Amino acid sequence: MGLLQISSSPHVHDTDSVKKIMWTVVIALIPTMIFSFIYFGWDAVRVTCISIAACIAFEWLIQKFLIRGKCTISDGSAVITGMLLAFNVPSNLDWYIILTGALVAIGISKMAFGGLGKNIFNPALVGRVFLLISFPQQMTTWPQPHRVFTHAVDATTGATPLGYIQTKIAEGADVSDLMSQLPTYAQLLLGERGGSLGEVAAAAIILGGIILLCRKVITWHIPVAFIGTAFVFATILHMCNPALYIPGSYHLLTGGLLLGAIFMATDMVTSPMTAKGKLIFGIGCGVLTICIRVWGSYPEGVSFAILLMNAFTPLINKWCPPARFGASTKL
């Protein structure tokens, strides 16, 4: 009889290793990173490099001097956290704020729980929300991207489409009149709008999602449930009062909804294990995102929605447990 090896999640039941999966996610994030470099120039390069380097350094230091365990920085998880943290902040963020976010993401959200597989919440989102609460002005000052293939970056700042909509609606404006003043769907797909590094080009995020699906790193359940629920909910609101609520399709392409649904809500450690559980998780994320966007104080709600559903993941796993070994699996 062979020995049983007990370890924390993620548990991979095929030939893929955790390291291989993590580096596949890094590759899938490259299109989004390239678009951020195109639109925000050297500032985007600076923020991304500092974030990745800081996450790797903090993980190594904590493992070497505090946990005194095996060094795991080569598995790629710290690189992913650094990239996702960078993709959730403005390109003009000061270096010390980026370091603070990286320390919170790695030190508090990940390593304090024991490292990869033991964390309850998505580390990059914990770092992002901490920075948003601690540095609200810096985290909501959005540089406007320049037009693609031009040489100079427009250094002016302005509101994101969602922030602009929220401000104008509070002033009594009609959404129907606002739509002509907002970026077009083509501009949203290609990145010509203000926002964080990773939310500007929807097409690049979708391409990364296709890579993950084709490589079977993620399944369709959470992204489809998340995006579909947000679209249906927002569309119903728009149909009920088009003067007050923007179309569901515009919700999908603005803010960090696609980035969150494809790259962060699907985190195998902080999301449910079963297909049914993933659907429940995605639906919850979609509902919470639109509720926060429409009725909350923040124009964006993806980060808070995913973190709230991360907290419910143990309950969802208990309600929708995986099938026992040898039993048939049903959705």
Residue pairs with C-beta under 8 A, 6 or more apart in sequence:
7 117
8 114
8 117
8 118
9 117
9 268
9 269
10 18
10 21
10 116
10 117
10 268
10 269
12 18
12 21
18 75
18 77
18 116
19 74
19 75
19 76
21 217
21 268
22 75
22 76
22 77
22 79
22 80
23 76
24 211
24 212
24 215
24 217
25 76
25 80
25 212
25 217
25 263
26 76
26 79
26 80
26 83
27 211
28 208
28 209
28 211
28 212
28 215
28 217
28 263
29 80
29 83
29 84
29 87
29 208
29 263
30 208
31 201
31 204
31 205
31 207
31 208
32 87
32 197
32 198
32 201
32 204
32 205
32 208
32 259
33 48
33 83
33 87
33 197
33 198
34 204
35 191
35 200
35 201
35 204
36 44
36 48
36 87
36 91
36 197
36 198
36 200
36 201
37 44
37 45
37 48
38 148
38 149
38 191
39 145
39 146
39 148
39 153
39 191
39 192
39 200
39 201
40 91
40 143
40 145
40 153
40 197
41 91
41 146
41 153
43 91
43 92
43 143
43 153
44 91
44 197
46 95
47 86
47 89
47 91
47 93
47 98
47 197
48 82
48 83
48 86
48 197
50 86
50 95
50 98
50 99
50 102
51 82
51 83
51 85
51 86
51 89
51 98
51 101
51 102
52 78
52 79
52 82
52 83
52 86
53 82
54 82
54 98
54 99
54 102
54 103
55 78
55 79
55 81
55 82
55 85
55 102
55 105
55 106
56 73
56 78
56 79
56 82
58 102
58 103
58 106
58 107
58 111
59 72
59 73
59 78
59 106
59 110
59 111
60 71
60 73
62 106
62 107
62 111
63 69
63 70
63 71
63 72
63 73
63 111
63 115
64 71
66 111
67 111
67 114
67 115
69 115
72 78
72 115
72 116
75 116
77 116
78 106
80 124
81 102
81 105
81 106
81 110
81 123
81 124
81 127
82 102
84 124
84 125
84 198
84 263
84 264
85 98
85 101
85 102
85 105
85 123
85 124
85 127
85 128
86 98
86 197
86 198
87 196
87 197
87 198
87 199
87 259
88 124
88 125
88 127
88 128
88 196
88 197
88 198
88 256
88 259
88 303
89 97
89 98
89 101
89 128
89 131
89 139
89 196
89 197
90 138
90 139
90 140
90 141
90 142
90 143
90 196
90 197
91 143
91 197
92 141
92 143
92 157
93 138
93 139
94 138
97 131
97 135
97 138
97 139
100 130
100 131
100 134
101 127
101 128
101 130
101 131
102 127
104 126
104 127
104 130
104 131
105 123
105 124
105 126
105 127
106 123
108 126
109 119
109 121
109 122
109 123
109 126
109 127
110 116
110 119
110 123
113 119
113 120
116 269
117 269
118 269
119 269
119 270
120 270
120 310
120 311
120 313
121 270
121 307
121 310
121 311
122 264
122 267
122 270
122 306
122 307
122 310
124 264
125 264
125 303
125 306
125 307
126 307
128 303
129 303
129 304
129 307
131 138
131 139
132 139
132 140
132 303
140 163
141 157
142 157
142 158
142 159
142 160
142 163
142 194
142 195
142 196
143 153
143 154
143 155
143 156
143 157
143 194
144 154
144 156
144 157
144 158
144 194
145 153
145 154
145 191
145 192
145 193
145 194
145 200
146 152
146 153
146 154
147 192
148 190
148 191
148 192
157 194
158 164
158 194
159 167
159 194
160 193
160 194
160 195
160 254
160 255
160 299
160 300
161 182
161 183
161 188
161 193
161 194
161 195
161 250
161 254
161 255
162 254
162 255
162 293
162 299
162 300
163 299
164 178
164 181
164 182
165 175
165 178
165 182
165 246
165 299
166 299
168 178
169 175
169 178
169 244
174 243
175 242
175 243
175 244
175 245
175 246
176 242
176 243
178 246
179 246
179 250
182 250
183 192
183 193
185 249
185 250
185 253
187 193
188 202
188 250
188 253
188 254
189 201
189 202
189 203
189 253
190 201
190 203
191 200
191 201
191 202
191 203
191 204
192 200
193 200
193 254
194 200
195 254
195 255
195 256
196 256
198 205
198 256
198 259
199 205
199 255
199 256
199 258
199 259
202 252
202 253
202 258
205 258
205 259
205 262
205 263
206 258
206 262
208 262
208 263
209 218
209 223
209 258
209 262
209 263
212 218
212 262
212 263
212 266
213 219
213 220
218 262
218 266
219 266
219 275
219 278
221 275
221 278
221 279
221 282
222 261
222 265
222 266
222 271
222 278
222 279
222 281
222 282
222 285
223 261
223 262
223 265
223 266
223 282
224 282
225 278
225 279
225 280
225 281
225 282
225 283
225 285
225 286
226 257
226 260
226 261
226 265
226 282
226 283
226 285
226 286
226 289
227 252
227 257
227 258
227 261
227 286
228 282
228 286
229 282
229 283
229 285
229 286
229 287
230 248
230 251
230 252
230 257
230 285
230 286
230 287
230 289
230 290
231 248
231 249
231 251
231 252
231 286
232 248
233 248
233 286
233 287
233 290
234 245
234 246
234 247
234 248
234 251
234 290
234 294
235 247
235 248
235 249
237 244
237 245
237 290
237 294
238 245
238 246
238 247
238 248
245 294
251 257
251 290
251 293
252 258
255 293
255 299
255 300
255 302
256 300
256 302
256 303
257 289
257 302
259 302
260 285
260 289
260 302
260 303
260 305
260 306
261 282
261 285
261 302
264 302
264 306
265 271
265 281
265 282
265 285
265 306
265 309
270 310
270 313
271 278
271 281
271 310
271 313
272 278
272 280
272 281
272 313
272 316
272 317
272 320
273 317
273 321
273 322
274 317
274 320
274 321
274 322
275 331
276 320
276 331
277 313
277 316
277 317
277 319
277 320
279 331
280 316
280 319
280 320
281 309
281 312
281 313
281 316
284 305
284 308
284 309
284 312
285 302
285 305
285 306
285 309
286 305
288 301
288 304
288 305
288 308
288 309
289 301
289 302
289 305
290 301
291 301
292 298
292 300
292 301
292 304
292 305
293 299
293 300
293 301
298 304
322 329
323 329
323 330
